[in-house]
Amino acid sequence: MATYIVDASVVIERLIKWPYTSNARTLFNRLNATDRLVVPEFCLLEPTNVLWKQVRFQGMPKDQAEVALKNLRALPLQRVPVKALLNTAMDIGLTHQLAIYDSVYIALASRTKHPLITIDRPQERAAIAVNVELKSITDF
């Protein structure tokens, strides 16, 4: 059984064709009944905002964004509350000049002792600094 914390950068790569899309799709496709991908409860907001930006500013057809949104809702993501993570996330964010929503993923990985998968370089650096195990998206 494998459990990973995945951040929004990985989730959006699963939905939109970007540099690590094939890796993200492999990650999601290899999941079996005992594997888990865990995210903070707010994780669906950032990929939805990226889709909105793609339609609004990059010319993505609205119907394509709606399909991606349907696919987002169907992803096998276990969402967890963030309330208990906020103090740790604040400390991480202030210490490493990282946005709180990025820091929450690190706090979650630290608390659960599960590896974090991200393609966000500042988030990776902060995770390493607080001894959170990272798993590279290119491993998939």
N, C-alpha and C positions, 0 to 999 in steps of 0.2 A: 504494500500500500504506500503510495506516494502522496504527500500533501505539500502544496506550494502556496505561498502568498503571491498573487500576481497583481501587478499594478495596472492602472488604466492604459499606460503606453502599450502594454502587451495585449490588452483587450481590444484596443482600437486597431492594432496591427492584424488581429484576427478578422476584422470587419472590412478594412479598406486596404487596397493593394499598396503597400509601402515596402521598404527594404527588408523587413523581417517577417513579412506576411506568411511565407511558406513555413518558417519555423514556428510561428504562433499557431498556424493551422495544424501542424504536426503535433504540437503540444496538446491542443484541444482534442484532436482526433485519437490520440493514443490513450486517452483516459479510459479507464474501465470502471467497473462498479465499486472498486475499493479506492480509487484515486480521488483526490479532492483538490479543487482550486478555491482558495479562500480569499475574500476581498472585504474591505470595510464596507459598511452599509451604503455609503454614498458613491461607490465606484461606478455605477451606471450613469451618473450625471456627466462625468468628464467625456466619455466616448460619445454621449448624446450631444454634448456641446461641440465636439469636433465635427460630428455629422452636420449639425446646424451651420457651422462655419463653412464646411465644404459646399453646402447648398448655397448659402448666402454670398460667399466670396470667391469660390473656386469653380462654380458652374456645375456641380454635381446635380443631376436631375433629382427632383424631390422624390419621385417614386423609387429611385435607387437608394436614397437615404432611408425611406420607409422600410425597404427590404432589410437594410442593414440594421435598423432599429428592431425589427422583428427578430432578426438573428441574434442581436444583443440580448433581448429578453429571454431567448431560448438557451443561452449559454449556461453550462452547468457550474455556476458560481455559487459558492456558499457565502452568504453575506453575514457579517457579524457587526454588532453594535460598536460604536466608537467611543462612547461615553467614558469607559474605563481607560482608554488610551490617550485621552487628551492631554494630561499632564506630561506624560512621556513625550508625546508628539511636540508639545510646546518646547520642552527642553532640547529635543533634537533640532527643531526648526531654528531656535535661537542660537544654538551652538554652531550649527552648520549652514546658516543662512539658507534654509530650505523652507519652502511653503509648507504650511501645516498639513494640507491634504496629501502632500508627498511624504511628510514625516509620519503620518498615521500608518502608512504601509510598513514603514520601518519599525514603528512601535509594535504593530501587530506581529510582525515576523519575530521580533525580539521576545515578545511575551509568549508566543506559541512555540518558539524554537523550530519553526519551519523555514526552509529557504525562501528567499524573496527572488522573484523573477521580474526584472525591469530592464528597459532599454534607455532609461533616463540616467544620463551620466552623473549629474549632481546628486541624484538620489543614490546611485551606486556608491559614490565616494562617501556619503554620509553613512550609509549602511555598513560599509567596511570599517569606518571610524568607530562605530558602536558595536562592532563584532557580530553583526548579523550575517549569517551565511547567505551567499548569493548563488544562484544557479543561472547560468547563461542561457539566453534564449537560443543561442546557436548550438546548444546541446540537443536540441530537438529537431 
